[in-house]
Amino acid sequence: MLINPANSMLGEEEQYEIADVAASVPACIKEKPLGLRTLRRMARQAREEGVKTLLGAALELERASALVPRPEVTDEMREQLTDTNPPLPAVLVVFAENDLVEAEFENEAQAWGEASSEPNLILPLSTFDPESIRSAFHTLAVVCRTLTAASRLIDLMPGNEKWVTESEEGHASASDNRS
């Protein structure tokens, strides 16, 4: 339990129960991630086709995400966004159905309708500068390619079969490449 200190000074102790979300995170997620060199070596040495496909998809995600640097948000842009509320998560990782992560997300989501969300990706562009517009659309294309690669990798991961929809089965025959 967490006691709201502002109310405890007034003698009105409000108590909040905070879920131990960190305890829901599997130990393997907390380990140091593999380096790119190690991942490439593993992909070359993999013998099982399903493992090769999975490692290849991870490498494609790395390639796609590295095509452009994330656009810099200037101080002026940050200042314009200071009146907005905190951003919604771009991705929610749930490690098991109905786990504490999902429960906490559902709990927090109840109040999100009351606030506008801050964008996760800001693409600065000047409508008077054709190069700025080209650069913004190129970055957007890379974001789409990265999301496609991430979606394919998620589809390939063992245990995710029931989450793959019919329209996603075309991700390079993702459902056929599972081990």
C-alpha positions, 0 to 999 in steps of 0.5 A: 500500500502507498499512502498519499503524503499530502492527505496524511498531513491532513489526517485523511490518509488515502491508500492506494494499492500499487500492483507489483508489475516488476514481479510479472516481468520474466527474468529473461527480459531483465537480462542484458540483451544480445549484441548485434554481432552475437545475433548475426553469428547466431543467425549464421550458425543456426541449424533449425529452420524456425530459429533461422527464420526468427533470428532473420526477422530480428535482424530485419527489424534491426536493419529497418529501425536503423535506416534513419535517425529519430527526428530531433525534437527542438526546445521550441517543439517541446515547449509547444507540447508542455501543456499536453498530458503524458503520452500513452504507451506505444507498445504494451508488452503482456507476458501472460494473459490477464497478468499484472501488467495487463491489469494495471494497463486496464486500470490506468486506461479508464482515465485516458478518455479524459485527456488527449495523448501526446504523440509518440513520434513527432515528424518536424517539417516545414511546408515551405521546404520540399526537402523537409517534407521529403525527409519527414515522409521518408522517416514515416516510411521507415517507421512503417517498415519498422512496424511491419518488421516488428509485427512479423517478428512477433508473429513468428515467436513461439506461443503467439499462434493464437494471436495471428489474424488471417490478414497477418498470416501473409507476413512472409508465411509467418505461420508456416515458419514457426518451430 
